[in-house]
């Protein structure tokens, strides 16, 4: 389901369930988290203006709709808005991988697609292809191969990577042709725009925002700050 549908039918229910931004409702799955603007819980009931997504969000939407690496219940979630043709994004993810190794039980990574908003671009098509691989349980394998080959991405490359990850090629090609993973990518773009993200890589370490590439040491300190909060 797209974000537009999700928020049209669910956001007012969610707003009544949260006393603080970032809290998980007891009726929501543990893998879902919404950073909501508290002012909309407390606003004047006589104000009839419908809030936009940008009005409501103060941080990323965390659900099972987006690929995750690491423990689901990890106390620190790194949310990465990124793109497969971005060389800085590729370097940033290598740093994040090391963090995931060093904080194996404490940190998870949630991927958000933020490709060029052009459905004909290689950037967009790569995001769709990775989501199609995810339908067959091979998202992260395919994801890593996309970055390894990000100077030569095209439809032929996608099929070659599908073979290398032992995907069912007919199902993969059908997924690409149908465009059925497009809403997942569109939703991430809508979310990024609502959050005011202007460049990538863009990271959230829980509710801390970082735009641009950060070093291992910088990222490590930010993770440790978050872990200190829960001690």
N, C-alpha and C positions, 0 to 999 in steps of 0.2 A: 504494500500500500504506500502511496506517496505521502509526503509530509503534509500536503494540503488536505488530503482526506483525513489523515491522522489528527491534525489539529482541529479541523472542523468539527469532528465528532467527539474528540477526547480531551481537548485542552481545558475546558471549563470543569470537567470532572477532576482532572489532575490538580487544578488550582485549589480545589477544595480539600485536597488530601495532604498538602504540604504545608508545614508550619514554618520551615526554613528552606531556602534554595539548596538543592543538593540532597535533601533527605529522601529516602526511599519509602514509599507508601507500603504498608503492610500487605496491601492487596496487589501490589505490583511485583513482578518477578525480580529477583535480586540482581539480575543483569541489566535492569532498566534504571536509568537515573536522568533526571531533568533538572538543569540549573535554571530555575525560574526566578523572575524578578519579583521580589517580595512585595513591592509596592502595588502589584496587581491583586494580591490577596487582601490588601488593606484599603483599596481605593473606595471612593464614595460610591455607594450602590446606585445613586441616581445618575452617575455618569454612564451614558449609553454607548460611547464610542467603543467599537470593537478593537481590541489590541491586535497589533500585527505581530508576526513571529519575532521581529527585531525588538519590539517592546517587551516581549515575554522572556526571551532567553538572556541569561547572563553567562552562559557557558555551553559546552557541547552537549548534544543529546547522546546518551550512552544506552544502546540497546543491542540485541542480538542480530539486528539487521546488518551491522557492520562487522567486518572480520576482526577477530581478536587473537592476540598471541600472548600466552602467559595465563596465570591463574585468574579465573573469573572473579574470585573474591579477594584479589590482591588489594591492599590498602591504598596503593598508588596506581592510578591509571594515567598513562601517557596517551593522549589523543593527538594523532598526527594528521593534519590536512596536507595532502601531498599529491604528486603527479609523477608519472613514470618517465617523462621526457625531461625532467628537471635534474640537472647534474648535482646541484646543491642538496636536493632532496635525497638523492642516492647516497651522498656522503653522510647526511644526517642520520639516515636509517642505519648505517653501519655503526654509528655511535650508539644509537638506541639499542641495537642488538647486543652490544657489549654490556650496556646497563642491564638488560634483561638477564644476561648470564650472571652478572655479579649480584643482582638482587632477585634471584630466581623466584622466590616465594612471596616477594613483596611488591613487584611491579608487573603490570600488564600493558600491552600496547593495543590500542584501538585505531584502526586505519579508517580515514575518511578520504574519499576521492575528491580532488579539486583540480580537474583537468581544464583545458581550454573549453570555454562554453561554445563549442562548435562541433556538432555531431559528425562532421566530415574529417575532423582532425585526427592524427595518429594518437594524440594525447587522450582524446575522448574514447577512441576505439580500443586503446590499450586498457582503459578502465573497465569497459564493457567485457573485454576478453577475460580479464582477471576474475570478474564477478561470475562469468560463465564457468570458469574453472572451479570456482567455489561451489557451484551447484553439484559438482562431482567430488567434493571434499578435498580439492587440491589447490585451494586458493593461495596459500603461502608458498608452495613449490613454484607455482606459475608466476606469482608476484616476484619472487627472487630472480627467476629467469628473465622476466621482463626488464628488470634493472640491469642484469648482466648483458643484455642485448639492446639497451635503450638507444644506441646510436643507429640501429637498423630495424626499427619496428614497422611492420606492415602486415597485411593479411596473411602473406606467406609465412612470415615469422611466427605469427600467432598459431598457425596450424602446426608448424614445426615444433613449437614449444608444447603444444597439446600432445603431440606424439611423444615427446621426451618425458612428459609427466603421465604417460599411459592413460590419457583420457579417452573416453568413447568419442571418436572423431565425429560421428554422425550427430550425436547429441550436442557436441560442442558447436559444430557448424550451424545446427538448427537454432541454438541459443543466440549465436551472433546474428544470424539472419533475421530472427524474430525481434531482436532488440528488447527482449523482455527484462533484461537487467538494467535498462536505461533509467527506470524510475529510481533505483537505488543510487545511481550516480547523480541524477538530477536533485534528489533529496539532499545529498551532501553539499551540492553547490548552493542550493537555497539556504541551507543551514549556515554555510560559510558566509554568504552574503548578509544574512540576518545578524551574524556575529560581528560583521564589519571587517572580516579578514581581507586584506589587500594584497598579501604576498605569501609565498610558500618557500621553504617549509614553515608551517605554523604549528606550534605545539601548545597543548594544555598539559600541565603536570598537576593533576586534580584541577583546581581552579586557578592555577598560575598560568599566565599567558606569556608565550615567547614567540616572537616573529624572527625568522632568519635562523641561520645555522648556529648551533651552540656546541661548544667543545664537550668532551667527555667529562672533564673536571667540573665544568659549569653545571652540566646536567646532573652529575652525581650529587653536587651540593644541593640542588633543588629537590631531588628525590629524598635526600637525608633530612631536609627541612620538613617535608611532608610526613616522613616517618616519625620525626621528633614530636609532631603534633599529637600523635596517637599513643605516645608512651605514657 
